[in-house]
């Protein structure tokens, strides 16, 4: 078993808390921003699902007689300890209640497969598989497939491998190479990582690279994992190893600022715990502050206690083969859809008709049923939204 430094694990969680606390007030803003420190300056760490969910995973695994990372155990933790209703979280919890198990719980009828929700919880897997990027990525897959698919799974695999490699020291380039080694080369995550590295070599100004990232990968969903992973890579490259500079660059890129800055802070906390400036540590203290959406959990009281929990778990966790995929047909959850019609006046009433008269009061002449080869619902059809990560 690879040895693991307590300072590096503690640096991981402190960096995570600092980055999340820095970025949270700016979450969802387009940017570029110009923050130079916490705004406002906190008196404790800000609770954040980035860290909350990893505390849940660690506590649940620690309660096992022989801890092992499986999708079924993590899925059970969602239903027992997590009340977050947001985006992919809510979709996955609904799917699990419907008896849809991983990996389908993350792919079926999920509009948020590319959200940041799994990328933000990569560090626990790096800490449980230090200097073992392949195993860290496998753990990240088992976690992420509960509520994501495609690039929403590849992003945490990339980050977990990168952060696992950080336990062996090395350059940022070494870390990025380790992350790329565990994901498909034609995935969106691989493309944004490679493009960001190339652009940074050509344009040393991070603002120029940020514009390039958005020009190719921007999404209307500020939590989209592609552009935000680009910002993580950009912060690691443009910060040149300086902790404060790196998290500020990433947060100032905008979008999902707390998540991306937290990923950068955690990575540098592993790579160089001593690089975390005291002025960034003092405002957050050492208390582990969790969101009220985390329930029925006997969590550690401090970041130091959480660090020791993870270290103890590292000594006990055993790698087991991936669970056999259950036989489930997504068509069993298909919903029959019929198309309705009304005029604008019929939709909003007389007031709307006064300001915006109906364009037509004639019913459209739709076919009774869409052709079998059509990919869009027309007339009466079956609605089925399901995808798989291959």
N, C-alpha and C positions, 0 to 999 in steps of 0.2 A: 504493500500500500504506500502510495506517495505521501511523504510528509507534508504537512501544511502549517504555515506560519500563522499564529494567532494574530499578529500585527497586520498581516495581509487581509485576513477575514474581517477583523475589526475595521480596517481601512475601507474595505468594500462597503460595509453597512453605513459607516460614517459618511463616505463619499456619496452613497445613495441618498441618504437623508439630506445632505447639504444641497445636492443638485435638485432634488425634488422640492425642497423648501424655497430655493432660489427661483425656480421656474414656475411654481404654481400661480403666483399673482398674474402672470403673463399668459397663462394657458389659453390657447385658441386665438391669440393675436397674430396677425399676418407677419409683422416685422418688415424690415429689420428693426430691431430694438437697440437701445443704447444703455442698458443697465450696467452699472459698475460694481454693484453689491446688492445684498438683499434689499428689496423694496416692497413693503416696509421691513425694517429689521425685526426679526422674531425674538421671542423670549423662550421658545422651545421649538423642536422640530414640528413641521406641519404634517398632520396625518395624510397619508397618500396611499392609494391602492397599489402603487408601485412596490411598496414595502409590505403593506398589509397582507397581501396574498401570499407572499413568501414566508411570512411569519406563520400563517395558517398551515402551509405545506410542511414546514419544519416541525410544528407542534404535532400535526397529525402523524407524520412519519415517526416521530420520537415515541409516540404511544404504542407503536407496533412492537411486538415481541422480537421480531426479526425484520427490521425496516427494509423495504424495497420500494422503488419508485415504479408505480403502475398507474395507468390511466384510470382504472376502476377506482383505486383509492383516492385519487385526486378528484374524480367526478363526485364521489361520495362526500368529500370535503366541501365542494361547492354547495351541495344541498343542505349540509349541516351547519356550516359556519359562515357562509357568505350571503348577505342580503342585497348586494349591489344589483340594481335592475338595469344598468346602463348597457346599451348597444349589444356587443357580442356576449357580454355576461348574461344579460336577460334572455337572449336567444338560446344560449346553451342551457341555462337553467330550465327554460320551458321545454326544450328537447329532452333533457334528462327526466323531467317529470312525466313526459309522454312515453318514456321507456326507450328513447333513442340513445344508444350508447356511443362512446367514442369509437372511431373517429367521426362517425356521422353526426354526433351531437354538435360538432364544430362546423360541419359543412352544410347540413340540411337547412334550407330556408333561411339562410344567414346572409344578411346584407352587409355584414361587418367582418367578413373573413380576413380582411387586410388591416384591421385595427391594431393599435399598439398594445392591446390588453395582454398579450402573451410575451411580447418583446420586453415589457417592463419587469418581467419576473424571471429573467434568465440567470441572475447571479446565484441563486440557491443551488442551481445545477452545476455551475462552475465550482462552487465551494465544496460540493459533494464529490466532484471528479476533478480535483486540481491537477493541472498538467496532463490532462487526458481529454483533449478536445472532442474526440469521437464519442466517448461515453457521456460527456456533458451535453453534447448535441442530441444524443438519443434520449436522455432524460427530458430535455427541453421539448422534443417532439411529443413524448407521452403526455406532457403537461398541455402543450399548445393545442393539440388536436381535439381537446375537450370543447374548445370554444372558437377555434379558428381553422382555416384551411389555406393551402397555397402559400403565398408570400407571408401571410400572417403566421404561418408555422416556420417558414424558412428564416424569418428575421430572428426569433428567439434562438433557433439552432445556431445561426451565425454568431449572435452575441454570446451565447453560452460557451461556444468553442473559443471565441476570441478571449473571453474573460478567463476561461480555464488555462489558456496558454499564458496569460499574464502572470500566473503563479510561478512560471518558469523564467520570468523576466523577459528581456528581449526588446526590440524596437516596435514602434507602432506598426510598421510594415510587417513584422513577424506575426503580430496579433491578427492583422487583417488577413494575411495568408492563411492562418489557421482557421479563421472564420469561414473563408471562402472554400476551404477544403471539404466542408461537410454539407454543402448545399449544391443543388444543380447549377451548372455554369450558365444555363439559359434562363434561370429564374430572374424575376424582377429585382430581388435583393442583390444578387450577384451583379446585375447590370448597374444598379445605382452605386454600389461600392466601387466597382471598377471605373465607372465614369467619374466619380468624385475624386478618386486618386489621380486620374489623368488630368482633370481640370485643375487640381491643386498644383500639380507640377507645372502647368502652363500659366496659371494665374495665382500668384501668392496672396492676393487680397481675398479674404474669406467672403466678402460681400459679393464679389464677382462670381465666385464658385456657387454661393447660395443662389444667385439668380439663374445660373446654369442648371442647378438641381431642379428649381421650380419650373424652369422652361421645359424640362423634359418629363418631370415626375410629379408635378403639382396635382393635388386632388382637392375637391371641394370639402372633403372630410378632413378636418385638421388633424385627426388621429391616424390618417393613412400611414402605413408603415414604410412605404417606399421613400417619400421625401424626408421623413423623420430619421430613418436610418442613414440617409445621406448626411443629415445634419450632425448625427453622432460621429460619423467618419470624419467629417470636416472639422469638428471640434478637436478630435484626437490628433489630426494632422496639423492644423493651423495653430494649436496651442503649444506645440513643440515641448510637451512634457510639463508645462506650467499648469498646475491644477486650476487656479482661479481663472487664468486666461482661457483655458479649454472649456470649462463649464459656461463661462460667460459668452464665448463665441457661439456655442451650440444653443444656449437659451436665447440669445439675441437673434438667432435665425428665425424665431417665431414658431407658430403652429403648436405642436404638442410639447411645449417648452419644459414642463416639469418632468415628463417621461424621458425625453432625449437628454436633458442635462443630468438627470439622475443616472442614466446609463453611462455617460462619460465620467461622472464623479466616481461611480463604483469601480469602473475599469481602472482609473488612475489610482484609486485607493488601494486596489490589489497590487498594481504594478509598483507603486512607490508610496506606501502609507505615510512616510515622513514628509512627503511633499504637500500634504494638506495643511494650509496655513492656520495658525491658531485663531486668527481673527474670524475665520469662517466657521471654526468649531464652536467658539464661545457662545454665540447666540442660540444654537440649537440644543445645547446641553446634552445629557446622556439618557434622558427618559425616553422610552419607546412609546410613542403616542400613536394609537391605532384609531381608525375611523369607526363610527358607531355602527356601520354596516357589517362589521366583524362581530359575530355573536358566539356565545357558548364555547369560549376558548380561554384556557388558562395560559395566557401569554406571558413571556418574560417582562419584567418591569423596566429594564434598561437595555440599551444597545449592547452593552458589555455582556449582560446575561444572555441575550439572544446569540451573540457571538459564541459563547461557551456552549449553548445548546447545539448550534450548528457543528461545532468542533466535535462534540460528543457523538452527534449523529453521523458525522463523517467516519468515525471509528466503527460504527455499527452497521451502516448501510451495506446491503449486498446487491450486486447486480444480478437481475434475473432476466431471462429472455422476454421479449415483447409478447404480450398477451395475444392469443389467437383472435383474429377478427371474427366477430359474430356475423352470422348470416342474416342480413336484413335488407329488404327490398325497399328503397325510397318510395316506390310507387304505392306502397301501402298507406302512405300519408298524403296522397294526392287529394286535392280539393276541387270539386266541380265548380266551374265559374260560368256564369251567364252575364252577358253584357246588357246593361240597362241604358236608358236614354231619358233625357229631359231637356227642356229649354232652359236658358239662363233664368228666366222668370220663375220657372218651376223649381230651380235649385235654390234660389235666394229670395223668392217672393216678389211682391209688387214694388218694394223699395228698389231692388236691383233693376227691375224692369223700367223704372222711372229714369234711372241714370244711364242704363245700358240696355236698350231694347234688345230683345232676343234676335239672334242672327237668323234663325229659321224656326218655324214651328212644325216643319215636316219631319217625320221620323226617317232617319237614314235607311237606305235599302241595303241592309247587311245580308250576307249569305247565312243560311241557317247554321252551318258548321264550317270551321276552318278546314282547309285541305290537310290531309295527314302529314304532308311534308313541311308544312308551315312551322316556323319556330316561334311565331307570335300568336297569342290568343286572339282569335276573331270569331264572332258569333259565340256559340257554345263550345267550350273546349275544356281540357283538363289542365289545371295549374299545378306545376311541379317545379320547385326550385331546389335543386340539390347538386352538390359538386363534391369532388374527391381530390385529395392531393395524391398525385401519382409519383 
